[in-house]
Amino acid sequence: MYGTIPHMPTQPNLPSQVNQSLSKVSSALNDVERSLRHARELLSQIEKESASPSFKDIPGIEGVFDGIYMVTKDGKKFEVPSNYAAKSLLIVGDGLKMINREGRNFFKQISKVKRKLEEGMMVKKDGKWHAITPSGSYRIVDSVIEYNKVSLNDKVLVQFPEDNPTAEFAALSKVLSAQAGITTKPASTINPVSPAPLKAKPRSEVVAKPLPVKPVVAKPLPEVKIAPKPPIKPVTSVTPSLNDDDLR
């Protein structure tokens, strides 16, 4: 469709500036042609990839994810790598296919069940991690806990089957906050709060206020009148007269 644009020869009868302009135009057109050719190659590659069969059409073993294993129709179990399950946010009921390539087994998700998202808090039951949500308690795989550095009481967002809320396992979608209700920052980033030092006022600034003193007015003592003593009457001794009967 497109060919390489030939180089425009210089015209001897034209000024040199015009010849330089023609040369630049020719070079620019060739660059455009190269870009178009590269774009056609990319489109051709995309068409080939879109024509390749999907994972459903590739030979392999199909099963349903139970939280840890892919379980086939005949009851066989194949352990699904926890990193793949966590990365793909697999939940109980998702369809999987195990494909063998060069002697290695690979798991691919081929179907999804309806999901429900809920907030929860991380706890431990019998040494196993669980997310407590309004719909129930769901196990979270230990490797997912370690990878996300989840701690007790962390607030998380989990997803589980909408049509099977009693499933044992759930997928950890996001850690919302560390140690909900305590702090959302790692302990190492929290600056300790020290009480503000008490500043004592210098003595020169402390002025004692004088107490109000009421003047005391001495009241005059009442005049005491002393009554004169009665005159002392002289005592005259009386000698009793003797009767004649007293001498007898």
C-alpha positions in Angstrom: 0.0 0.0 0.0 2.7 2.4 0.9 6.2 2.5 -0.5 9.3 4.3 0.4 9.1 7.9 -0.9 12.1 8.5 -3.2 14.5 11.2 -2.4 13.7 14.4 -4.2 16.7 15.5 -6.4 17.9 19.0 -6.1 17.1 21.3 -9.0 20.0 23.3 -10.3 17.9 26.2 -11.4 16.4 26.7 -7.9 18.0 28.6 -5.1 20.0 26.5 -2.5 17.5 27.3 0.3 14.6 25.8 -1.7 16.7 22.7 -2.4 17.4 22.3 1.4 13.6 22.6 2.1 12.8 19.9 -0.4 15.4 17.6 1.2 13.8 18.1 4.6 10.3 17.4 3.4 11.5 14.2 1.8 13.2 13.0 5.0 10.0 13.8 7.1 7.8 11.8 4.7 10.1 8.8 5.0 9.8 9.0 8.8 6.0 9.0 8.5 6.2 5.9 6.3 8.3 4.1 8.8 5.9 4.9 11.6 3.0 3.6 9.5 4.8 0.4 8.7 5.5 -0.1 12.5 1.8 0.5 13.3 0.7 -2.1 10.7 3.0 -4.7 12.3 1.5 -4.0 15.7 -2.0 -4.4 14.4 -1.1 -7.7 12.7 0.3 -9.0 16.0 -2.8 -8.0 17.9 -5.0 -9.8 15.4 -3.0 -13.0 15.8 -3.2 -12.8 19.6 -6.9 -12.2 19.5 -7.4 -15.2 17.3 -5.5 -17.5 19.7 -7.7 -19.8 21.8 -8.7 -18.7 25.3 -7.7 -20.6 28.5 -11.1 -22.4 28.4 -10.1 -23.9 25.0 -6.6 -24.9 26.1 -6.4 -28.6 27.3 -6.1 -28.9 31.1 -7.8 -30.0 34.2 -10.7 -27.9 35.5 -12.0 -27.5 39.0 -13.4 -25.2 41.7 -11.5 -23.3 44.3 -12.3 -24.2 47.9 -10.0 -21.6 49.6 -6.8 -23.7 49.4 -7.2 -26.4 46.7 -8.7 -26.7 43.2 -11.2 -29.6 43.5 -12.2 -31.5 40.4 -15.5 -33.1 39.7 -14.1 -36.5 40.7 -12.9 -35.2 44.0 -9.2 -34.8 43.2 -7.4 -31.8 44.9 -4.6 -29.7 43.6 -3.1 -27.1 45.9 -3.2 -23.6 44.4 -0.2 -21.4 45.1 -1.2 -18.9 47.8 0.5 -16.0 46.0 -1.5 -16.6 42.9 -4.7 -16.9 44.9 -4.0 -13.7 46.7 -3.0 -11.8 43.6 -6.1 -13.0 41.7 -8.3 -12.5 44.8 -9.7 -16.0 44.4 -12.7 -16.9 46.6 -14.6 -20.1 47.2 -16.5 -21.2 44.1 -14.2 -19.6 41.4 -13.5 -21.8 38.4 -9.9 -22.8 37.7 -8.0 -24.7 35.1 -4.6 -26.3 35.7 -2.5 -26.2 32.5 0.8 -28.1 32.1 3.5 -26.2 30.3 7.0 -27.6 29.9 6.4 -30.0 32.8 5.1 -27.3 35.2 1.5 -26.8 36.3 -0.1 -23.3 36.0 -3.4 -22.3 37.3 -5.7 -19.9 35.5 -9.0 -18.4 36.6 -11.7 -19.2 34.1 -14.8 -18.1 35.9 -15.9 -16.0 38.9 -18.8 -16.2 41.4 -20.6 -13.1 42.6 -18.7 -11.3 45.3 -19.7 -9.4 48.4 -17.4 -6.9 50.1 -17.5 -6.2 53.8 -15.3 -4.5 56.4 -14.0 -6.6 59.2 -11.5 -6.8 62.0 -8.6 -9.3 62.2 -8.5 -11.8 65.1 -7.0 -15.2 65.8 -9.1 -18.3 66.6 -7.2 -21.4 67.6 -4.0 -20.0 66.1 -5.6 -19.2 62.7 -6.4 -15.8 61.3 -10.0 -14.8 60.8 -11.8 -11.6 59.6 -14.9 -10.9 61.7 -17.5 -9.2 59.5 -21.3 -8.5 59.9 -22.0 -11.6 57.8 -19.7 -13.9 59.8 -16.2 -15.1 60.5 -13.9 -15.9 57.5 -10.5 -17.5 57.4 -7.6 -15.7 55.7 -4.6 -17.7 54.5 -1.5 -17.2 56.7 0.8 -16.3 53.7 -1.6 -13.5 52.8 -1.4 -12.1 56.4 2.4 -12.3 56.3 2.7 -10.6 52.9 0.4 -7.7 53.9 1.9 -7.5 57.4 -1.5 -7.7 59.1 -1.7 -7.5 62.9 -4.4 -8.2 65.4 -7.4 -5.8 65.4 -6.5 -4.4 62.0 -9.4 -3.1 60.0 -9.6 -4.8 56.6 -11.9 -5.2 53.6 -12.6 -8.8 52.5 -14.7 -10.4 49.8 -16.6 -13.7 49.9 -19.2 -15.5 47.8 -22.5 -13.5 47.7 -24.5 -16.7 47.4 -22.5 -18.6 50.0 -21.9 -16.3 53.0 -21.2 -19.4 55.2 -18.0 -20.2 53.2 -15.0 -20.9 55.4 -12.5 -18.7 53.5 -12.5 -15.1 52.2 -10.0 -13.1 50.1 -8.3 -10.1 51.7 -8.9 -7.1 49.4 -7.3 -4.3 51.4 -6.0 -3.3 54.8 -8.0 -0.2 55.8 -6.2 0.8 59.0 -3.7 -0.7 61.4 -5.1 -1.6 64.8 -8.5 -0.1 64.3 -9.5 2.2 67.1 -5.9 2.7 68.3 -3.9 4.2 65.6 -3.6 4.2 61.8 0.2 4.7 61.8 3.0 2.3 62.6 4.2 2.7 66.2 7.6 3.8 65.0 6.1 6.9 63.4 4.3 8.2 66.4 6.1 10.9 68.3 5.7 10.7 72.0 3.9 13.6 73.5 5.8 15.1 76.4 4.1 17.4 78.9 4.9 21.1 78.6 7.4 22.2 81.2 6.0 24.3 84.0 7.5 27.8 84.1 7.9 29.3 87.5 7.7 33.0 87.8 10.8 34.7 89.1 10.5 36.0 92.6 10.8 39.6 91.5 7.5 39.2 89.6 5.6 37.9 92.7 4.3 40.8 94.6 2.5 40.2 97.9 -0.6 42.2 98.2 -1.0 44.0 101.6 -4.0 42.8 103.6 -6.5 45.6 104.4 -6.1 46.9 108.0 -9.0 48.5 109.6 -8.1 51.3 112.1 -8.9 50.3 115.7 -10.6 53.1 117.6 -10.2 52.8 121.4 -13.5 53.3 123.2 -13.3 55.4 126.5 -13.8 53.3 129.6 -17.0 54.0 131.5 -16.5 56.2 134.6 -16.5 54.2 137.8 -17.9 55.9 140.8 -16.7 54.7 144.2 -19.2 55.1 147.0 -17.7 56.6 150.1 -17.3 54.2 153.0 -19.5 54.9 156.0 -17.7 56.4 159.0 -16.5 53.9 161.5 -18.1 54.4 164.9 -15.9 54.0 167.9 -16.6 51.0 170.0 -17.1 51.7 173.7 -16.7 48.9 176.1 -19.5 48.3 178.4 -18.7 46.9 181.7 -21.7 45.0 183.0 -22.9 45.9 186.4 -22.8 43.2 188.9 -26.0 42.5 190.8 -26.1 41.3 194.3 -27.3 38.0 193.1 -24.2 37.5 191.1 -22.0 37.8 194.1 -23.8 35.2 196.1 
